[in-house]
Amino acid sequence: MDITTEQLRAEVEATATALGITASTVGRRVGQGGRFYARLCEGKRMWPETMESVHRKLQEMRAASPREASHGRDSAPRKGATA
């Protein structure tokens, strides 16, 4: 499947909206770092393999429940927070 950077950008935004997180957080969670979305918006070059990998991971994130998709350090309680 050939996906364009515009399509991938729209997919990142849709995933962020669906999960209630920022697009930069989506980039981090798919393993590309917090600047991934900014680079995508700037039209920076991206390897086709990277685009395919991100596309697959975005599909997996949307298929998982929000609770499952919010794993990682972003969901860890902050110091001093009460449960």
N, C-alpha and C positions, 0 to 999 in steps of 0.2 A: 504494500500500500504506500503510495506517495502522498505525503501530507505537507502542506505548505506552512511557512512560519506563521502566516495569518491564521490559518486553521488551528494550529497548535496554540497560538496566543488566545484565541477564542475558547479553546478547550480548557486551558489553564484558568481563564476567568470564570467559565461556567462551573468548573470543579470548585474553585474558591467560593463562589456564591453558594453552591449546593452544600458545602461543608461549613460555611460560616467562618471562613478564615481568609487571610490575605493571599494574594497571588504569589507574593514572595515566599510565604510559608509553604504553599503548594510546591514551589520550586525546590525548597529545602527537603521536603518530604519525598520527592521523587528522586532525590540523590544528586541534584544539580547545583545546590547552594542557593543562598538567599538572593543573589544577583541574577539568577537565571531569567526571571521574568523581565527584569530591566533590560538585559541583553537581548531578549526576544523582542521587546518593544523597540529597541534601537536598531533592529534589523541586522544584528551581528550574525556572522556565519555560524552555521551549526551542521555538524556531521549528520548525514541521513540516519545512521545507526542510533545516534543520540535522540533524534526526533522520534524514531520508531519506539525506542525504549521508553521515553517519556510518555508517548501516546498510550502505550500498554499500561504503564503504571497509573496514569490518570483514569483509565477505564476501571482498573482494579480499585482505585480509591473511591470512585463513585459507586461501584457495585457493593462495596463494604458499607456497613452501617456507620453513621457518624462517630459512634463510640469506638468502633474498631479502627476507623481511619484516623482517629486523633491520637494514635500512639506516639511515643517519643517524648523528647524533652519539653515540647510545647504544652503537653497536658500534665506535666508534673506540678504538684502544688508548690506555690511560692513560699519562701521562707516566711514564717509567721502567719500563714493562712490557716484558717480553721476549716475542718471538713464538714 
